[in-house]
Amino acid sequence: DAGVIQSPRHEVTEMGQEVTLRCKPISGHDYLFWYRQTMMRGLELLIYFNNNVPIDDSGMPEDRFSAKMPNASFSTLKIQPSEPRDSAVYFCASSLGQGNSPLHFGNGTRLTVT
Amino acid sequence: AQSVTQLGSHVSVSEGALVLLRCNYSSSVPPYLFWYVQYPNQGLQLLLKYTSAATLVKGINGFEAEFKKSETSFHLTKPSAHMSDAAEYFCAVTGNNDMRFGAGTRLTVKP
């Protein structure tokens, strides 16, 4: 299994531009999670999906952030417009969803907004 | 709601010494607890998990953790540190399918 695949690995953009981060979960996993990691705030859960349906988006910082999961093998996290404070590493993770199932993480997308 | 607190953002040990990374949890339901490790420029990898089958859980790379309900703790230990153990370690808890992480502890191993 190839694991969770995220793209791009690095993204540098200017303030005000739209950014789209992509994630392919492990086949058969029915939960997908988006996390943001920063030095100041650590790992924050942004949103998670079950069977492609968003379950909890209370961690999404503001309306500039949106996430979709059009099918079981693909999800996007979009920031529009981007701001310098959005600079962080964004991780996607997937799991089988039972409470004792571990998360499998991608290698993350390092976003820099200048 | 569930949460975890990791005591100590940085821990430094000598190679061959005992590693002890502390984690306390708060959960309104019986928790599932995890330890993950993160190496530079990588995602998190599972070290071990507690799912109520046994209070002492053994994981990969010689790590283990003991669940103590009376102390609401799930500390991670390794008898003898190796240089390759240098990384950031995260404790995590789930109660309702969403996993919450502690702030992390960066482990440094001195030769």
Interface residues (C-beta under 8 A of the other chain):
Chain A: V4 Y31 F33 Y35 G42 L43 L45 Y48 N50 I55 D56 F91 A93 G97 G99 N100 P102 L103 H104 F105 G106 N107 G108
Chain B: Y32 F34 N41 Q42 G43 L44 Q45 L46 K49 T51 F90 T94 G95 N96 N97 D98 M99 R100 F101 G102 A103 G104
